[in-house]
C-alpha cells in the first residue's frame, strides 16, 4: 500500500538525518541521554537533544527537524493520529485523508447534473445537489468521535415528459466512535464508511472523485498493522444507507436496482462480514486478498495482485492478476428468486468464478491500459456462473479491471469483457483526461438480458491549482439491444468544493 511504503521510506530518512546531524556536530559536542517524548493520543515521538559545550541553553533545531520528519511519517501511515480514515470529503476530492492532531472539520459542496438521453426518444433526467459537513474531534486516550451530516435534493423525471419528483435529504450519514492504539490497532463503530473492494461507500471509494454522496453502513470495522508492509482489516455491518434515503435498512442494492433480481421485493439480509489483508513485501508488488460473507446471498474469496516494473525515467509497466470464487450462503436469496421473465423458474444457486488480467504502460503522464475479465461457472447456477455483488450492483464501483462507467460484467451475468483505456495528465496533474472503450459478451439466460454491450467513455477533471475546487465531466455512450433498454447517451457535469 502506498502509505505503508512511504512509512518505510521515511523511517530510513529519519535515521539518515539524525546520523548526519551527529556526524557533523562539533567534536566536543555532547549528546545527552535525555529523551523528549511527545505524547499524541498515546503516540510517542522520540529524539535526542544535542548540547553545545559553549552554551548553557539546549539547541533543539536538530531535534525539531527529527520531530517534523517523525510526524510526517505518521501522517503517511495508515494507522496514525493524523490519519482520518473516515474522512468522506478527502476521499471524494481525491486528496490524502490526513490532517493535524487536533481533529479536523470539512464542509463539501457538490452539484451533479445528469441526463440520460435514450436514443429511442425516451428522456429521463436527474439533478442532484448535495452539501456535506464532516468532522472528527481530537483524541483523548486514543478515543475520538466523528460524524457527517448530508443534505440536499434529488430532482428526477417520473416517467412523463416535464414531470418531476423531488426527494429531500437531511441525514447523519456518519456518527461514530474511533479508538487507536500506538499506530498498530484501530477500531471504529457506528455509522461508518467502508472502502473495501466489494463492500464500499461508493463515492468514498478511493479514486472516485466525482460526488459527495456517501452510502454508509451501520457496523464496526477494525485495522491491524501487523508489520509496516502488512495491514489486516475486518468489518461487520448490519444495515446500509442508500442515497438518497434518510435511513439505514437491512436491504441491498438488489432491492432497488432491478436487473436479474427485480422479483426480490423487500427481502432483507443480516448484512455482511469481511476480512482482508494488504501486503506489500516490496515497493513494486502489492497483494490484496479478501473473504466476504454476503448473508443470504453468497460467500466470496477474492485476490488481486499488482506488480510495477520501472524501465527508465518516466517509463514503466504495470501488471495485474485478479481472481474470485463464490458459493451460496444462508437462505440463498438468488436461488429462491424468480427470473425476470418467468413465473416458475428461479435464478439458481450461486456458484460463480471470475478471472482478470491487466497490463498498462506508463510514459510520462500518459497511461495506456488493456484489461480482460472472464466470469464463468456451472450451467444452471445463478446466471450460469454469474457472481453476486449486493453492495456494488448498479453503481459500478467493483474492482474488476474492465469495469468502466455504467456497466460491469459482474452485474451483467457470466461471460467476458475487455477494456482499452488511455489516461492523460497535464499542467502538473491539475488537468486529467481519459478515453475508454469496453465490450461485454454475456451468456444470455433470460429474454431481457443483454447478450452484448459496447460502452464508450470520455472524462475530464480539472482542479484549480492551490485550491480544493474540482470540475469533473463525463460523457458515456452505451450501445445495447432494444430488448435490454436500447442505446443511450449520458452526459454528467459535477462541481466539488471543500472549505
C-alpha positions, 0 to 999 in steps of 0.5 A: 500500500502506498502509505505503508511504503512511504512509512518505510521510506521515511523511517530510513530518512529519519535515521539518515538525518539524525546520523548526519546531524551527529556526524557533523556536530562539533567534536566536543559536542555532547549528546545527552541521554535525555529523551523528549517524548511527545505524547499524541493520543498515546503516540510517542515521538522520540529524539535526542537533544544535542548540547553545545559545550559553549552554551548553557541553553539546549539547541533543539533545531536538530531535534525539531527537524527529527520531530517534523520528519517523525510526524510526517511519517505518521501522517503517511501511515495508515494507522496514525493520529493524523490519519482520518480514515473516515474522512468522506470529503478527502476521499471524494476530492481525491486528496490524502485523508490526513490532517493535524492532531487536533481533529479536523472539520470539512464542509463539501459542496457538490452539484451533479447534473445528469441526463440520460438521453435514450436514443429511442426518444425516451428522456429521463433526467436527474439533478442532484445537489448535495452539501456535506459537513464532516468532522472528527474531534481530537483524541483523548486516550486514543478515543475520538468521535466523528460524524457527517451530516448530508443534505440536499435534493434529488430532482428526477423525471417520473416517467412523463415528459416535464414531470418531476419528483423531488426527494429531500435529504437531511441525514447523519450519514456518519456518527461514530466512535474511533479508538487507536492504539500506538499506530498498530490497532484501530477500531471504529463503530457506528455509522461508518464508511467502508472502502473495501473492494466489494463492500464500499461507500461508493463515492468514498471509494478511493479514486472516485472523485466525482460526488459527495454522496456517501452510502454508509453502513451501520457496523464496526470495522477494525485495522491491524498493522501487523508489520509496516508492509502488512495491514489486516482489516475486518468489518461487520455491518448490519444495515446500509444507507442508500442515497438518497434515503434518510435511513439505514435498512437491512436491504441491498442494492438488489432491492432497488436496482432491478436487473436479474433480481427485480422479483426480490421485493423487500427481502432483507439480509443480516448484512455482511462480514469481511476480512482482508489483508494488504501486503506489500513485501516490496515497493513494486508488488502489492497483494490484496486478498479478501473473504466476504460473507454476503448473508443470504446471498453468497460467500466470496474469496477474492485476490488481486495482485499488482506488480510495477516494473520501472524501465527508465525515467518516466517509463514503466509497466504495470501488471495485474492478476485478479481472481474470485470464487463464490458459493451460496450462503444462508437462505440463498436469496438468488436461488429462491428468486424468480427470473425476470421473465418467468413465473416458475423458474428461479435464478439458481444457486450461486456458484460463480468464478471470475478471472482478470488480467491487466497490463498498462504502460506508463510514459510520462503522464500518459497511461495506456491500459488493456484489461480482460475479465472472464466470469464463468461457472456451472450451467444452471447456477445463478446466471450460469456462473454469474457472481453476486455483488449486493453492495456494488450492483448498479453503481459500478464501483467493483474492482474488476479491471474492465469495469468502466462507467455504467456497466460491469460484467459482474452485474451483467451475468457470466461471460467476458469483457475487455477494456482499452483505456488511455489516461492523460495528465497535464499542467502538473496533474491539475488537468486529467483526461481519459478515453475508454472503450469496453465490450461485454459478451454475456451468456444470455439466460433470460429474454431481457438480458443483454447478450452484448454491450459496447460502452464508450467513455470520455472524462475530464477533471480539472482542479484549480491549482492551490485550491480544493475546487474540482470540475469533473465531466463525463460523457458515456455512450452505451450501445445495447439491444432494444430488448435490454433498454436500447442505446443511450447517451449520458452526459454528467457535469459535477462541481466539488468544493471543500472549505 
